[in-house]
């Protein structure tokens, strides 16, 4: 069993930055690949980034490349999403998720086994 708790969301102006954290608990957490997803009102949940259990494999959706950075600190049981140059269209609830089905992570949200409760990110224009 893995529990995930996100934090770091908030209100920021366009062009600003936020750093999201996802604190994990569970003895086998470090064997899980992790992902960040987001869901805006009236839209489907969409993939943002994923990182392998070792941190050696990383992938992003095209519209965040060059602006967002995913990382993990296995010693601190935490995954991060550094978000720079935020845009109003980045406004959404951001979720972290864990999977062992794909060691290098995956963009398919149906392949994730555990989810956090989400943290709201609002970017004003």
C-alpha positions as CSV (number, residue, x, y, z in Angstrom):
1,X,0.0,0.0,0.0
2,X,1.2,3.5,-0.9
3,X,-0.2,6.8,0.3
4,X,0.5,10.0,-1.6
5,X,-0.1,13.5,-0.4
6,X,0.5,16.5,-2.7
7,X,1.3,20.0,-1.6
8,X,2.7,23.3,-3.0
9,X,-0.2,24.4,-5.1
10,X,-1.6,27.9,-5.0
11,X,-2.3,31.1,-6.9
12,X,0.4,32.6,-9.1
13,X,0.6,35.2,-11.8
14,X,1.4,34.2,-15.4
15,X,5.1,33.8,-15.8
16,X,5.6,32.7,-12.2
17,X,6.7,29.5,-10.7
18,X,5.5,26.8,-8.3
19,X,7.1,23.7,-6.9
20,X,4.7,20.8,-6.2
21,X,5.7,18.1,-3.8
22,X,4.2,14.6,-3.4
23,X,5.1,12.9,-0.1
24,X,4.8,9.1,-0.3
25,X,4.6,6.5,2.4
26,X,4.8,2.7,2.2
27,X,7.8,0.4,2.5
28,X,8.0,-0.4,-1.2
29,X,7.5,3.2,-2.5
30,X,10.9,3.4,-4.1
31,X,10.0,0.6,-6.5
32,X,7.2,2.6,-8.0
33,X,7.4,4.8,-11.0
34,X,5.6,8.1,-10.4
35,X,3.6,10.4,-12.5
36,X,2.0,13.9,-12.4
37,X,-1.4,14.5,-14.0
38,X,-3.7,17.4,-14.0
39,X,-7.4,18.0,-14.5
40,X,-9.0,21.3,-15.3
41,X,-12.8,22.0,-14.9
42,X,-14.9,20.2,-17.5
43,X,-11.8,18.5,-19.0
44,X,-10.4,15.0,-18.8
45,X,-7.4,14.2,-16.6
46,X,-4.2,14.6,-18.7
47,X,-0.7,13.4,-18.4
48,X,2.0,15.9,-17.4
49,X,5.2,14.0,-16.6
50,X,6.5,10.7,-15.4
51,X,9.7,9.4,-13.7
52,X,11.1,5.9,-13.3
53,X,11.7,4.4,-9.9
54,X,15.4,5.2,-10.2
55,X,14.9,8.7,-11.6
56,X,16.8,7.7,-14.7
57,X,13.8,7.7,-17.0
58,X,11.7,10.8,-17.5
59,X,9.1,11.9,-20.0
60,X,6.9,15.0,-20.4
61,X,3.9,15.9,-22.4
62,X,4.9,18.3,-25.2
63,X,3.2,21.4,-23.8
64,X,5.2,21.5,-20.6
65,X,8.6,20.6,-22.0
66,X,11.2,23.2,-21.2
67,X,8.9,24.7,-18.4
68,X,8.3,21.8,-16.0
69,X,10.8,19.5,-14.4
70,X,10.0,16.3,-12.5
71,X,12.4,14.8,-10.0
72,X,12.4,12.5,-7.0
73,X,14.3,12.1,-3.8
74,X,13.9,8.5,-2.7
75,X,15.7,9.1,0.6
76,X,13.0,11.6,1.4
77,X,10.1,9.7,-0.1
78,X,9.2,12.7,-2.2
79,X,8.5,13.5,-5.9
80,X,8.6,17.1,-7.1
81,X,7.2,19.0,-10.1
82,X,9.0,22.3,-10.6
83,X,6.8,24.5,-12.8
84,X,8.2,27.6,-14.4
85,X,6.8,30.2,-16.8
86,X,3.3,29.2,-15.8
87,X,0.4,30.1,-18.1
88,X,-3.3,30.5,-17.4
89,X,-3.9,27.3,-19.3
90,X,-1.9,25.4,-16.6
91,X,-4.7,26.1,-14.2
92,X,-5.9,22.7,-12.9
93,X,-5.9,20.3,-10.0
94,X,-2.6,18.5,-10.1
95,X,-2.3,14.9,-8.9
96,X,0.6,12.6,-8.3
97,X,0.3,8.9,-8.9
98,X,2.3,5.7,-8.4
99,X,2.6,2.6,-10.6
100,X,4.6,-0.6,-10.6
101,X,3.2,-1.8,-13.9
102,X,5.8,0.2,-15.9
103,X,9.2,0.6,-14.3
104,X,10.0,3.6,-16.4
105,X,6.6,5.3,-15.9
106,X,3.8,5.8,-18.3
107,X,1.5,8.5,-19.6
108,X,-1.6,6.3,-19.3
109,X,-3.5,7.3,-16.1
110,X,-5.3,3.9,-16.1
111,X,-2.0,2.2,-15.4
112,X,-1.5,3.9,-12.1
113,X,-2.5,2.2,-8.9
114,X,-2.3,4.9,-6.2
115,X,-3.3,8.6,-6.3
116,X,-3.0,11.6,-4.1
117,X,-5.9,13.9,-3.3
118,X,-4.7,16.6,-5.6
119,X,-3.5,20.2,-5.2
120,X,-5.0,23.2,-6.9
121,X,-2.8,25.4,-9.1
122,X,-4.3,28.6,-10.4
123,X,-2.5,30.9,-12.8
124,X,-3.9,34.4,-13.3
125,X,-3.3,36.4,-16.5
